[in-house]
Amino acid sequence: MLGSELEFHQGYRSTYRIWDEVLGEAWPIEKGLYESLLQEKKMIAIAIKDKTIAYISYEIFECEVSIYVIVVVPEHRRSGLATTLLNRVMHEAMEQGVNKATLCSFLSSPLWRAMPKDRVEAIAFFLANDWVNKGSSLDQICNIERYESPAFLARKHKPQGMDLGFVRPEETNVLLDFHSRYFPHWYPFYKDFIDQGKYENIVVLRINNLIVATCMLHYPGEIFSGSNWVKLMGPDCGAPSVLGVANEHRGGSLAFFIFDFAIKKLKVKGAKNAFINQSDAAAIYGRFGFSVAWDYVHLSKYISI
């Protein structure tokens, strides 16, 4: 039985050994990248004679606490360690006035954006602790080495005056106004790219010189949401992301045209695979050859004293 021999450590400790032992086969990640992703997050670890046997990584925000990962070494599972760690974090959050907990926050999680469905025991653990299944999502991937525009695209109507290309330096204020109006939650991402001068990472679709749709591109070797799983994606992976069409121009084929253009640009830049993190349009991307890479479940819980 475990008891007084347990040591609790608050703050980051190197836990890559445990990750690699427990999850490394299914979710391989480079040690340096793993540690860089977690070292700025809050952590509680449990050790015996200074050897870590379990840990939880998390972050407390103004409105919620986000649990990123809980790992227990196999020989100490079902001994209450995961529950102990989770309860400590919930208590800390409640003391700060937070009443909601999420698993793998979409915007801030360093590893997953939701719980992978292949972690069956972990999902069962959270459900047993009164967490609620709030839905599912998925990642998609496609080999684009021989990518060509799908046949159905030739049958789609192209609006008169349509133009596709990278954002121009003189258009940056217009682009930011576009996102401030239509997609304010994406504004910081586009602003960051513009501040870095990464104009060729931003694709725009114009109609009569007016920006009506945008898409961000992440080329091979760049960091993007989900790029920590590059060992699973295959070599030279790029990613299209945050594709949006102005409200008054939806219902047509603009999303198809800008996505096709984006994939071709990734291919030109040397991408052999293209990855879509937390896809919300799986059926659409499937028409371009994308298949499901991983499924996820979204779990959350309201907490109170």
C-alpha positions as CSV (number, residue, x, y, z in Angstrom):
1,M,0.0,0.0,0.0
2,L,1.2,3.5,-0.8
3,G,1.1,6.1,2.0
4,S,3.7,8.1,3.8
5,E,6.3,7.1,1.3
6,L,4.7,9.3,-1.3
7,E,6.4,12.6,-2.1
8,F,4.4,15.5,-3.8
9,H,6.3,17.9,-6.0
10,Q,4.7,21.2,-7.2
11,G,6.3,22.6,-10.4
12,Y,7.8,21.2,-13.5
13,R,9.8,18.0,-13.3
14,S,11.2,16.1,-16.3
15,T,8.6,13.4,-16.9
16,Y,9.5,12.4,-20.4
17,R,10.6,8.9,-19.2
18,I,7.1,8.2,-17.9
19,W,5.4,9.6,-21.1
20,D,7.7,7.4,-23.3
21,E,7.0,4.3,-21.2
22,V,3.2,4.7,-21.0
23,L,2.3,6.6,-24.2
24,G,5.4,6.7,-26.3
25,E,4.4,3.8,-28.7
26,A,1.0,5.3,-29.5
27,W,1.9,8.9,-29.3
28,P,5.7,9.3,-29.9
29,I,7.2,12.8,-29.4
30,E,10.7,14.1,-29.3
31,K,12.0,14.6,-25.8
32,G,13.1,18.2,-26.3
33,L,9.8,19.1,-27.9
34,Y,7.8,17.4,-25.1
35,E,9.7,19.2,-22.4
36,S,9.5,22.6,-24.1
37,L,5.7,22.2,-24.4
38,L,5.1,21.3,-20.8
39,Q,7.8,23.2,-18.8
40,E,5.8,26.4,-18.8
41,K,2.6,24.7,-17.6
42,K,1.7,23.9,-14.0
43,M,2.5,20.4,-12.7
44,I,2.1,18.2,-9.7
45,A,4.1,15.0,-9.5
46,I,4.1,12.1,-7.1
47,A,7.4,10.4,-6.4
48,I,8.8,7.6,-4.3
49,K,12.4,8.1,-3.2
50,D,12.5,11.0,-5.7
51,K,11.5,8.7,-8.6
52,T,8.4,10.1,-10.3
53,I,5.6,7.6,-10.6
54,A,2.7,9.9,-11.6
55,Y,2.0,13.5,-12.7
56,I,-0.6,15.9,-13.9
57,S,0.0,18.9,-16.2
58,Y,-2.6,21.7,-16.1
59,E,-3.3,25.4,-16.2
60,I,-5.7,27.6,-14.4
61,F,-7.3,30.5,-16.3
62,E,-9.7,33.1,-15.2
63,C,-12.8,31.1,-16.1
64,E,-11.6,27.5,-16.2
65,V,-9.0,25.0,-15.3
66,S,-7.6,22.9,-18.2
67,I,-6.2,19.4,-17.5
68,Y,-3.6,18.6,-20.2
69,V,-2.5,15.1,-19.2
70,I,-2.5,12.7,-16.2
71,V,0.0,9.8,-16.4
72,V,0.6,7.0,-13.9
73,V,3.3,4.3,-14.4
74,P,1.7,0.9,-15.0
75,E,2.8,-0.7,-11.7
76,H,1.0,2.0,-9.7
77,R,-2.3,2.2,-11.5
78,R,-5.6,1.7,-9.7
79,S,-4.0,2.8,-6.5
80,G,-5.8,6.2,-6.4
81,L,-2.9,8.3,-7.6
82,A,-4.7,9.8,-10.6
83,T,-7.7,10.6,-8.4
84,T,-5.5,12.2,-5.8
85,L,-3.8,14.4,-8.5
86,L,-7.0,15.4,-10.1
87,N,-8.6,16.3,-6.7
88,R,-5.6,18.5,-5.8
89,V,-5.9,20.5,-9.0
90,M,-9.7,20.8,-8.7
91,H,-9.3,22.1,-5.1
92,E,-6.6,24.6,-6.2
93,A,-8.9,25.8,-9.0
94,M,-11.9,26.2,-6.6
95,E,-9.8,28.2,-4.2
96,Q,-9.2,30.6,-7.1
97,G,-12.9,30.9,-7.8
98,V,-12.9,28.7,-10.9
99,N,-15.9,26.5,-11.4
100,K,-15.3,24.8,-14.7
101,A,-12.8,22.2,-15.8
102,T,-12.0,21.1,-19.3
103,L,-9.8,18.3,-20.7
104,C,-7.2,19.4,-23.2
105,S,-8.4,23.0,-23.9
106,F,-8.6,23.7,-27.6
107,L,-6.7,27.0,-27.6
108,S,-4.0,26.3,-25.0
109,S,-3.3,22.5,-24.7
110,P,0.3,21.7,-25.5
111,L,-0.4,18.1,-26.5
112,W,-3.9,17.3,-27.6
113,R,-6.9,19.6,-28.2
114,A,-9.2,16.9,-26.8
115,M,-8.9,13.4,-25.3
116,P,-7.9,10.8,-28.0
117,K,-10.5,8.1,-28.2
118,D,-7.8,5.5,-28.1
119,R,-7.2,6.3,-24.4
120,V,-10.2,4.2,-23.4
121,E,-9.2,3.8,-19.8
122,A,-8.5,7.5,-19.3
123,I,-11.9,8.4,-20.8
124,A,-13.6,5.9,-18.4
125,F,-11.7,7.4,-15.5
126,F,-13.0,10.9,-16.2
127,L,-16.5,9.8,-16.8
128,A,-16.4,7.8,-13.5
129,N,-15.4,11.1,-11.8
130,D,-18.6,12.9,-13.2
131,W,-17.0,14.5,-16.2
132,V,-19.4,14.9,-19.1
133,N,-18.9,14.0,-22.8
134,K,-19.5,17.2,-24.7
135,G,-19.0,15.8,-28.2
136,S,-16.3,14.6,-30.5
137,S,-13.9,15.9,-33.2
138,L,-11.2,14.5,-35.4
139,D,-7.9,15.2,-37.2
140,Q,-7.5,14.5,-40.9
141,I,-4.5,13.8,-43.1
142,C,-3.7,13.4,-46.7
143,N,-0.7,12.5,-48.8
144,I,-0.4,15.3,-51.4
145,E,2.7,14.3,-53.3
146,R,0.5,13.7,-56.4
147,Y,-2.3,16.0,-55.5
148,E,-4.4,17.5,-58.3
149,S,-7.6,19.4,-58.1
150,P,-10.5,17.0,-57.7
151,A,-12.8,16.5,-60.7
152,F,-15.8,18.0,-59.0
153,L,-14.1,21.4,-58.6
154,A,-14.2,21.9,-62.4
155,R,-18.0,21.8,-62.3
156,K,-18.2,24.5,-59.6
157,H,-19.2,28.0,-60.5
158,K,-16.4,30.6,-60.3
159,P,-17.7,34.0,-59.4
160,Q,-16.8,36.8,-61.8
161,G,-13.8,38.8,-60.5
162,M,-12.5,36.0,-58.3
163,D,-8.8,36.1,-57.6
164,L,-6.6,33.8,-55.4
165,G,-3.2,34.6,-54.0
166,F,-1.2,35.5,-50.9
167,V,-2.1,38.6,-48.9
168,R,-0.3,41.7,-50.0
169,P,1.6,43.9,-47.5
170,E,-0.7,46.8,-48.4
171,E,-3.8,44.6,-47.6
172,T,-2.8,43.8,-44.0
173,N,-5.2,46.3,-42.3
174,V,-8.0,45.1,-44.6
175,L,-7.3,41.5,-43.6
176,L,-7.3,42.3,-39.9
177,D,-10.5,44.2,-40.3
178,F,-12.0,41.2,-42.1
179,H,-11.2,39.0,-39.1
180,S,-12.2,41.5,-36.5
181,R,-15.6,41.5,-38.2
182,Y,-16.1,37.8,-39.1
183,F,-13.7,35.7,-37.1
184,P,-12.5,37.6,-34.0
185,H,-11.3,34.4,-32.3
186,W,-8.8,34.0,-35.2
187,Y,-7.6,37.6,-35.2
188,P,-4.6,37.0,-32.9
189,F,-3.3,34.2,-35.2
190,Y,-3.4,36.3,-38.3
191,K,-2.0,39.4,-36.5
192,D,0.9,37.3,-35.3
193,F,1.7,36.2,-38.9
194,I,1.5,39.7,-40.2
195,D,3.7,41.0,-37.4
196,Q,6.3,38.4,-38.5
197,G,5.9,39.4,-42.2
198,K,4.7,35.9,-43.1
199,Y,2.6,37.1,-46.0
200,E,3.1,33.8,-47.9
201,N,1.5,32.0,-45.1
202,I,-1.8,33.7,-45.6
203,V,-3.9,32.9,-48.6
204,V,-6.8,35.2,-49.6
205,L,-9.6,34.9,-52.0
206,R,-10.8,38.2,-53.5
207,I,-13.9,39.1,-55.5
208,N,-13.4,42.3,-57.3
209,N,-10.4,43.1,-55.1
210,L,-12.4,42.6,-51.9
211,I,-11.1,39.9,-49.5
212,V,-14.0,37.5,-48.8
213,A,-12.2,34.4,-47.6
214,T,-8.8,33.5,-46.0
215,C,-6.7,30.5,-45.0
216,M,-3.5,30.2,-43.1
217,L,-0.7,27.9,-44.3
218,H,2.0,26.2,-42.2
219,Y,4.9,24.8,-44.2
220,P,7.1,21.8,-43.5
221,G,9.4,22.5,-40.5
222,E,7.1,25.2,-39.0
223,I,5.3,24.8,-35.7
224,F,1.5,24.4,-36.1
225,S,-1.3,23.0,-34.0
226,G,-0.7,19.3,-33.9
227,S,2.8,19.4,-35.3
228,N,4.2,17.8,-32.1
229,W,2.9,14.5,-33.6
230,V,5.1,14.8,-36.7
231,K,6.4,11.2,-36.1
232,L,2.9,10.0,-36.7
233,M,2.2,12.3,-39.7
234,G,5.0,11.2,-41.9
235,P,7.8,13.4,-43.3
236,D,7.5,16.9,-44.6
237,C,4.1,17.7,-43.3
238,G,2.3,21.0,-43.7
239,A,-1.1,22.3,-42.6
240,P,-3.9,24.5,-43.8
241,S,-5.8,26.0,-41.0
242,V,-8.5,28.5,-39.9
243,L,-10.2,28.7,-43.2
244,G,-13.1,31.2,-43.2
245,V,-15.5,32.7,-45.7
246,A,-17.4,35.9,-45.1
247,N,-21.0,35.3,-44.1
248,E,-22.6,36.8,-47.1
249,H,-20.5,34.7,-49.5
250,R,-21.2,31.3,-47.9
251,G,-23.3,28.6,-49.6
252,G,-21.3,28.7,-52.8
253,S,-18.0,27.1,-53.6
254,L,-15.5,29.6,-52.3
255,A,-14.2,27.4,-49.5
256,F,-13.5,24.7,-52.1
257,F,-11.5,27.0,-54.3
258,I,-9.4,28.5,-51.6
259,F,-8.7,25.1,-50.0
260,D,-7.6,23.7,-53.3
261,F,-5.3,26.6,-53.9
262,A,-3.8,26.2,-50.3
263,I,-3.0,22.5,-50.8
264,K,-1.3,23.3,-54.1
265,K,0.9,25.9,-52.3
266,L,1.8,23.4,-49.6
267,K,2.9,21.0,-52.3
268,V,5.0,23.6,-54.0
269,K,6.7,24.3,-50.7
270,G,7.7,20.6,-50.4
271,A,5.0,19.2,-48.2
272,K,4.4,15.5,-48.8
273,N,1.5,15.3,-46.3
274,A,-1.1,17.8,-45.2
275,F,-2.7,17.8,-41.8
276,I,-5.9,19.3,-40.5
277,N,-6.1,19.7,-36.7
278,Q,-9.6,19.4,-35.1
279,S,-11.4,19.4,-38.4
280,D,-15.0,20.7,-38.3
281,A,-15.7,20.0,-42.0
282,A,-14.6,16.4,-42.4
283,A,-17.0,15.6,-45.2
284,I,-15.8,18.6,-47.2
285,Y,-12.1,17.8,-46.8
286,G,-12.8,14.2,-47.5
287,R,-13.7,15.2,-51.0
288,F,-10.1,16.4,-51.4
289,G,-8.7,13.0,-50.4
290,F,-8.3,13.6,-46.6
291,S,-9.0,10.7,-44.3
292,V,-9.5,10.5,-40.5
293,A,-6.2,10.4,-38.6
294,W,-7.4,10.4,-35.0
295,D,-10.7,10.8,-33.2
296,Y,-11.2,12.7,-30.0
297,V,-13.8,13.2,-27.3
298,H,-14.4,16.5,-25.5
299,L,-14.9,16.2,-21.7
300,S,-15.7,18.9,-19.1
301,K,-17.1,19.3,-15.6
302,Y,-18.5,22.0,-13.4
303,I,-16.9,22.0,-10.0
304,S,-18.0,23.4,-6.7
305,I,-16.9,23.4,-3.1
